[in-house]
Amino acid sequence: MKAVILVGGQGTRLRPLTHTIPKAMLPLLNIPFLKYVFELLKRHGIQEIILSTGNFLDIFENYFGDGTKHDLKIRYVKEDEPLGTAGAIKNVEKYLDDDFFIVLNGDILTDLNITKLVEYHQSKKALATLALASVEDPTSYGLVPIDSKGKVVDFLEKPGWDKVVTNFINAGTYVFKSEVLNFIPEGMNYSFEKGVFPKMVEKEEKIYGFPSNAYWLDIGTPQKYLKAHHDILERQIKFNFKGKQVKPKVWIGKNCKISAEANIFGPVVIGDNCQIEANATIFGYTTIGDNCMIGSGATIGESIFFKACKVGSSSIIKKSILCNGIELGVKVNVEDMAIAEEEKISLVDSSYNLAKKERLNDRT
């Protein structure tokens, strides 16, 4: 059985994080998010993967290669123009030689039991089976009401509250028989959510929903990207932490130089080759990437650092994200859900707030 992962999106809701990094390659506790997805698929016996990519194909290919080093067989198929969720699958049709296959959206963090999903699909002799998740606010997602036998009876894309009849939403993981490809026009930008699924329901095809209580999170906004780190550090989802656990809830990578006078309060993950100076304090729910330096007296909490960040002495970073290579001078404050990206900042001003930032609570 093969899996197709849709990673061709622009990641606009995650900007500026995705200016130079595709959404599926953003670090998640210091490993690319897509690597977590691969590990999930392997746990369920799936090792043949097709990545439907856009402009960042070379980034995926340079990291994963043909998949051999990851015990996978990976094929890359680039969209010359955006084709939508269904159009992207039609674009890889010639590589789908099995009777049925899996499709996953490349921005969903989940521990879904894919084996049970496939067994359910087969037991129903379904043409298509959608994994369903329950959420508190279904108006931001595709709403999927089902009957008592699990058959999908309607498909409402982001309905208003007056049309909400269930809290089951489309969870972005599907099992399809190859016949589903007949519902997708060739060479067009076409979606499952607005095109294929409603058409299948209208024609009373065998399309089923698979309700699941698995962990589920769309990481498509900076706020949810931070939440993903928080939830993993809370052990709400199985995760293979990078580094050695040196004390409860504190993982540290190789070749780090950490002062005996530094204070680290878990849960915290620190990457390889990091330096943390005396009297620096790192509070919980923080992830620090490889090759970072935290100056003396700095305070870090509930934040994410990408690689090669430098924080000057007595600076304060709270509930924020620093992208690759950010350098902060002494006594710089970065807080209030800010993102620092692609510029060096060397200021000495304890009241300074980043000029180039995007506030997470302003984004949907």
C-alpha positions as CSV (number, residue, x, y, z in Angstrom):
1,M,0.0,0.0,0.0
2,K,1.2,3.5,-0.9
3,A,0.7,6.8,0.8
4,V,0.5,10.2,-1.0
5,I,1.3,13.2,1.2
6,L,0.2,16.6,0.0
7,V,3.1,19.1,0.7
8,G,2.7,21.5,-2.1
9,G,0.8,24.3,-0.2
10,Q,2.2,27.8,0.2
11,G,1.9,27.8,4.0
12,T,0.5,31.4,3.9
13,R,-1.0,31.2,7.3
14,L,2.4,30.3,8.8
15,R,4.3,33.2,7.3
16,P,6.9,34.4,7.9
17,L,8.0,31.0,9.1
18,T,7.4,29.5,5.7
19,H,9.2,32.2,3.6
20,T,12.1,29.9,3.0
21,I,11.1,26.6,4.6
22,P,8.1,24.5,3.4
23,K,5.5,24.0,6.1
24,A,6.1,20.2,6.2
25,M,9.8,20.8,6.9
26,L,9.4,23.2,9.8
27,P,11.2,21.8,12.9
28,L,9.0,19.9,15.4
29,L,11.1,19.4,18.6
30,N,14.2,19.8,16.3
31,I,13.2,17.3,13.7
32,P,11.3,18.1,10.4
33,F,7.6,17.7,10.9
34,L,7.4,15.4,7.8
35,K,9.8,13.0,9.5
36,Y,7.3,12.5,12.2
37,V,4.6,11.7,9.6
38,F,7.0,9.2,8.0
39,E,7.5,7.4,11.3
40,L,3.8,7.2,11.9
41,L,3.3,5.6,8.5
42,K,6.1,3.1,9.1
43,R,4.5,2.0,12.4
44,H,1.6,1.0,10.3
45,G,3.6,-0.9,7.6
46,I,3.6,1.8,4.9
47,Q,7.0,2.4,3.4
48,E,6.2,3.5,-0.2
49,I,5.5,7.3,-0.2
50,I,4.7,9.8,-2.9
51,L,5.3,13.4,-2.0
52,S,3.2,15.9,-4.1
53,T,5.3,19.0,-3.9
54,G,5.4,22.6,-5.1
55,N,8.3,25.0,-5.3
56,F,10.3,23.5,-2.4
57,L,10.9,20.1,-4.0
58,D,14.7,20.4,-3.7
59,I,14.5,21.0,0.1
60,F,12.5,17.7,0.6
61,E,14.8,15.8,-1.8
62,N,18.0,17.1,-0.3
63,Y,16.9,16.0,3.2
64,F,15.2,12.7,2.5
65,G,16.8,11.6,-0.8
66,D,15.2,8.4,-2.2
67,G,14.2,7.4,1.3
68,T,16.7,4.6,1.7
69,K,18.3,6.1,4.9
70,H,14.9,6.3,6.4
71,D,13.8,2.8,5.5
72,L,11.4,4.2,2.9
73,K,10.9,4.4,-0.8
74,I,10.1,8.0,-1.7
75,R,9.0,9.4,-5.0
76,Y,8.7,13.2,-5.6
77,V,6.1,14.6,-8.0
78,K,6.1,18.4,-8.5
79,E,3.1,20.5,-9.4
80,D,4.0,23.1,-12.0
81,E,0.9,25.0,-11.0
82,P,-1.2,24.6,-7.9
83,L,-3.7,21.8,-8.5
84,G,-5.7,21.7,-5.2
85,T,-6.0,18.6,-3.0
86,A,-7.7,16.4,-5.5
87,G,-5.8,17.7,-8.6
88,A,-2.6,16.9,-6.9
89,I,-3.7,13.2,-6.5
90,K,-4.7,13.1,-10.2
91,N,-1.2,14.4,-11.0
92,V,0.4,11.3,-9.4
93,E,-2.2,8.8,-10.8
94,K,0.3,6.9,-12.9
95,Y,2.3,5.9,-9.8
96,L,-0.8,4.5,-8.0
97,D,-0.9,1.0,-9.2
98,D,-2.6,-0.5,-6.1
99,D,-6.3,-1.2,-5.6
100,F,-6.4,1.4,-2.8
101,F,-4.0,4.0,-1.3
102,I,-3.7,6.5,1.6
103,V,-3.8,10.3,1.3
104,L,-2.6,12.6,4.0
105,N,-2.6,16.4,4.2
106,G,1.0,17.5,5.1
107,D,0.1,19.8,7.9
108,I,-1.8,17.5,10.3
109,L,-0.2,16.3,13.5
110,T,-1.9,13.1,14.6
111,D,-1.4,9.7,16.1
112,L,-4.3,8.2,14.1
113,N,-4.4,4.4,14.0
114,I,-4.0,4.0,10.2
115,T,-4.2,0.2,10.5
116,K,-7.7,0.4,12.0
117,L,-8.7,3.1,9.4
118,V,-7.7,0.7,6.6
119,E,-9.5,-2.2,8.2
120,Y,-12.6,-0.1,8.6
121,H,-12.4,1.0,4.9
122,Q,-12.2,-2.6,3.8
123,S,-15.0,-3.9,6.1
124,K,-17.3,-1.3,4.6
125,K,-16.2,-2.1,1.0
126,A,-16.0,1.6,0.7
127,L,-14.9,3.7,-2.3
128,A,-13.6,6.4,0.0
129,T,-13.1,6.6,3.8
130,L,-12.4,9.8,5.6
131,A,-10.8,10.0,9.1
132,L,-13.0,12.2,11.3
133,A,-12.0,14.2,14.3
134,S,-14.2,16.0,16.8
135,V,-13.5,19.6,17.6
136,E,-15.1,22.4,19.7
137,D,-15.4,24.8,16.8
138,P,-16.2,23.0,13.6
139,T,-16.9,26.2,11.6
140,S,-13.3,26.5,10.5
141,Y,-13.2,23.0,8.9
142,G,-15.1,20.7,6.6
143,L,-18.1,19.3,8.5
144,V,-18.9,15.6,7.9
145,P,-22.3,14.3,9.2
146,I,-22.6,10.5,9.0
147,D,-25.5,8.1,9.5
148,S,-25.8,5.3,12.0
149,K,-23.7,3.0,9.7
150,G,-21.0,5.5,9.2
151,K,-21.9,6.6,5.7
152,V,-21.3,10.2,4.9
153,V,-24.7,11.9,4.3
154,D,-23.4,15.5,3.6
155,F,-20.3,17.5,3.3
156,L,-20.3,21.1,4.4
157,E,-17.1,23.1,3.9
158,K,-16.6,25.6,6.8
159,P,-20.3,26.1,7.6
160,G,-21.8,28.8,9.7
161,W,-23.0,27.9,13.2
162,D,-26.6,27.8,11.9
163,K,-25.7,24.8,9.7
164,V,-23.7,22.9,12.3
165,V,-25.3,19.5,12.9
166,T,-22.2,17.6,14.2
167,N,-18.7,18.3,15.5
168,F,-17.1,15.7,13.3
169,I,-14.7,17.3,10.8
170,N,-12.6,16.1,7.9
171,A,-9.3,15.1,9.6
172,G,-7.3,15.2,6.4
173,T,-6.4,11.5,6.2
174,Y,-8.2,9.3,3.6
175,V,-8.3,5.8,2.2
176,F,-9.3,5.7,-1.5
177,K,-10.0,2.9,-4.0
178,S,-8.4,3.8,-7.3
179,E,-11.9,4.4,-8.8
180,V,-12.0,7.7,-6.9
181,L,-9.6,9.1,-9.4
182,N,-12.4,9.0,-12.0
183,F,-14.1,11.8,-10.1
184,I,-11.1,14.2,-10.6
185,P,-10.7,16.1,-13.9
186,E,-7.3,16.0,-15.6
187,G,-5.0,19.0,-15.2
188,M,-7.3,21.2,-13.2
189,N,-7.1,22.9,-9.8
190,Y,-9.7,20.7,-8.0
191,S,-10.4,19.9,-4.4
192,F,-11.7,17.0,-2.5
193,E,-13.5,19.2,0.0
194,K,-15.5,21.3,-2.5
195,G,-15.5,19.0,-5.6
196,V,-15.0,15.3,-5.2
197,F,-16.6,14.6,-1.8
198,P,-19.9,16.5,-2.4
199,K,-20.2,14.9,-5.8
200,M,-19.7,11.4,-4.3
201,V,-22.4,12.1,-1.7
202,E,-24.8,13.4,-4.3
203,K,-24.3,10.3,-6.4
204,E,-24.8,8.2,-3.2
205,E,-21.4,6.5,-3.6
206,K,-19.9,4.4,-0.8
207,I,-18.1,7.2,1.1
208,Y,-17.7,6.5,4.8
209,G,-16.5,8.4,7.9
210,F,-14.1,6.9,10.4
211,P,-14.6,8.7,13.8
212,S,-11.5,8.7,15.9
213,N,-10.4,10.0,19.3
214,A,-6.8,10.1,18.2
215,Y,-4.8,13.3,18.9
216,W,-5.4,15.7,16.0
217,L,-4.0,19.2,15.3
218,D,-3.8,21.3,12.2
219,I,-0.4,23.1,12.6
220,G,-1.2,25.6,9.9
221,T,-0.9,28.7,12.0
222,P,2.0,30.0,14.2
223,Q,-0.3,29.7,17.3
224,K,-1.1,26.1,16.6
225,Y,2.6,25.4,15.7
226,L,3.4,26.5,19.2
227,K,0.6,24.4,20.6
228,A,2.0,21.3,18.8
229,H,5.3,21.7,20.7
230,H,3.4,22.3,24.0
231,D,1.3,19.2,23.5
232,I,4.2,17.0,22.6
233,L,6.2,18.1,25.6
234,E,3.1,17.3,27.7
235,R,3.3,13.8,26.2
236,Q,-0.1,14.0,24.7
237,I,1.2,12.2,21.6
238,K,4.0,9.6,21.1
239,F,7.2,11.2,20.0
240,N,10.9,10.1,19.8
241,F,12.7,13.0,21.4
242,K,16.1,14.0,20.0
243,G,18.9,14.1,22.5
244,K,19.5,12.4,25.9
245,Q,17.1,12.9,28.8
246,V,19.4,14.3,31.5
247,K,16.7,14.8,34.1
248,P,12.9,14.6,34.1
249,K,11.5,16.3,31.0
250,V,14.8,17.8,29.9
251,W,16.5,16.5,26.7
252,I,19.9,17.8,25.7
253,G,21.7,17.0,22.4
254,K,25.4,16.2,21.7
255,N,28.4,18.5,22.4
256,C,26.5,21.1,24.4
257,K,28.3,23.4,26.9
258,I,25.9,24.3,29.7
259,S,27.2,26.3,32.7
260,A,26.6,24.6,36.1
261,E,25.1,28.0,37.1
262,A,22.5,27.9,34.3
263,N,18.9,27.0,35.3
264,I,16.8,24.7,33.2
265,F,13.2,23.8,34.1
266,G,11.5,21.2,32.0
267,P,9.9,20.3,29.8
268,V,12.7,21.5,27.5
269,V,14.5,20.2,24.5
270,I,18.0,21.5,23.6
271,G,19.7,20.6,20.3
272,D,23.3,19.7,19.5
273,N,26.3,22.0,19.9
274,C,24.5,24.6,22.1
275,Q,26.1,26.9,24.6
276,I,24.2,28.2,27.7
277,E,26.1,30.6,29.9
278,A,25.9,31.2,33.6
279,N,22.7,32.5,35.2
280,A,20.7,31.9,32.0
281,T,17.3,30.5,32.8
282,I,15.2,28.4,30.5
283,F,11.7,27.7,31.5
284,G,9.4,24.9,30.4
285,Y,7.8,24.4,27.0
286,T,10.9,25.6,25.2
287,T,12.7,24.1,22.3
288,I,16.2,25.3,21.3
289,G,17.6,24.2,18.0
290,D,21.2,23.1,17.1
291,N,24.1,25.5,17.4
292,C,22.4,28.1,19.5
293,M,24.0,30.3,22.2
294,I,22.2,31.7,25.2
295,G,24.0,34.5,27.0
296,S,24.5,35.0,30.7
297,G,21.4,36.1,32.6
298,A,19.1,35.6,29.6
299,T,15.6,34.3,30.3
300,I,13.8,32.0,27.9
301,G,10.3,30.6,28.3
302,E,7.6,28.9,26.2
303,S,9.5,29.6,23.0
304,I,10.9,27.9,19.9
305,F,14.4,28.6,18.5
306,F,15.4,27.3,15.1
307,K,19.1,26.6,14.3
308,A,22.1,29.0,15.1
309,C,20.2,31.6,17.1
310,K,22.2,33.8,19.5
311,V,20.7,35.6,22.5
312,G,22.7,38.3,24.3
313,S,23.1,38.6,28.0
314,S,20.1,39.7,30.1
315,S,17.6,39.4,27.2
316,I,14.1,38.0,27.7
317,I,12.3,35.7,25.2
318,K,8.8,34.6,26.1
319,K,6.1,32.9,24.0
320,S,7.9,33.6,20.7
321,I,9.7,32.0,17.8
322,L,13.2,32.8,16.5
323,C,13.9,31.5,13.0
324,N,17.3,30.3,11.7
325,G,20.3,32.5,12.5
326,I,18.5,35.2,14.5
327,E,21.0,37.2,16.6
328,L,19.8,39.4,19.5
329,G,22.0,41.8,21.4
330,V,22.0,42.4,25.2
331,K,18.9,43.3,27.1
332,V,16.5,42.7,24.2
333,N,12.9,41.8,25.0
334,V,11.1,39.5,22.6
335,E,7.7,38.5,23.9
336,D,3.9,38.9,23.3
337,M,3.8,36.1,20.8
338,A,6.4,37.5,18.3
339,I,8.2,35.9,15.4
340,A,11.8,37.0,14.5
341,E,12.8,36.1,11.0
342,E,15.7,36.7,8.7
343,E,17.4,39.7,10.3
344,K,20.1,40.4,12.9
345,I,19.0,42.5,15.8
346,S,21.7,44.0,18.0
347,L,20.1,46.6,20.3
348,V,20.6,47.5,23.9
349,D,17.2,48.6,25.0
350,S,15.2,46.6,27.6
351,S,11.9,48.1,26.4
352,Y,12.5,47.1,22.7
353,N,9.9,45.0,20.9
354,L,10.7,43.5,17.6
355,A,9.9,45.7,14.6
356,K,9.6,42.7,12.3
357,K,7.1,40.4,14.1
358,E,3.7,38.9,13.6
359,R,1.5,38.4,16.6
360,L,0.1,34.9,16.9
361,N,-3.1,36.0,18.5
362,D,-3.9,38.2,15.4
363,R,-3.9,35.2,13.1
364,T,-6.7,32.7,12.3
